[in-house]
Amino acid sequence: MELFILGAADSMVVAVGSSLVQLAGFLVLLALLGKFAWGPIKKVMDEREQLINSEIDDAEARSKEAKRLKEENDRILKETQADISSMMENAKLQAKKEQESIISDANQRANQLIQDAKSDIDREKQNAIQEINAQVSEISVLIAEKMIRKEINADDQKALIEEYLKEAGSK
């Protein structure tokens, strides 16, 4: 039995030695994995984390910029609409002023034409009156001449005057 225990002790020494070799191999494997596998994997994971954080920050910045641009566009749109409204009001006022000016000019021209026409009518009337007076004077002289040449009675005189009046009317 002793042998058996001794063998067991021997096998225990072998088992402890084998365990120590396995432990050393495991530690070497762990060190190699840490250096060649875990380091690059951790590096890739850290880079990936930084990339994702960077993209999130960029997305937030773009979102803020888009919001700022939208607000600026809304402000510009409101200003533009106000400017357009103001320009339309100014154009309406200008058009109304021009319309009033055109109407005023047209009224002045019409009044001037009416005054010119009245002046022409008065001048023509005066000329006609002068011409009629001249004709009446001529007729009166002719009547007087004829009456002097021939003495006539009242009926002849009346007929003569009517004849000369008809002649004067036809001229």
CORTA-V870233 format. One line per field, one symbol per residue. ss: DSSP state (2 for helix, 1 for strand, 0 for the rest). psi: psi as a letter, one per 20 degrees, with the letter a starting at -180 (. if undefined). burial: # if it has 24 or more other C-alpha atoms within 12 Angstrom, else .. A space follows every 10 residues. Layout:
BEGIN
ss: ???
psi: ???
burial: ???
END
This chain:
BEGIN
ss: 0222222222 2222222222 2222222222 2222222222 2222222222 2222222222 2222222222 2222222222 2222222222 2222222222 2222222222 2222222222 2222222222 2222222222 2222222220 0002222222 2222222222 0
psi: hhgggghhhg hhgghgghhh gggggggggg ggggghgggh gggggggggg gghghggggg ghgggggghg gggggggggg hggggghggg gggggggggh gggggggggg gghggggggg ggghgggggg ggggghgggg ggggghhghp prahghgghg ghghhgghhi .
burial: .......... .......... .......... .......... .......... .......... .......... .......... .......... .......... .......... .......... .......... .....#..#. ..#....... .........# #..#...... .
END
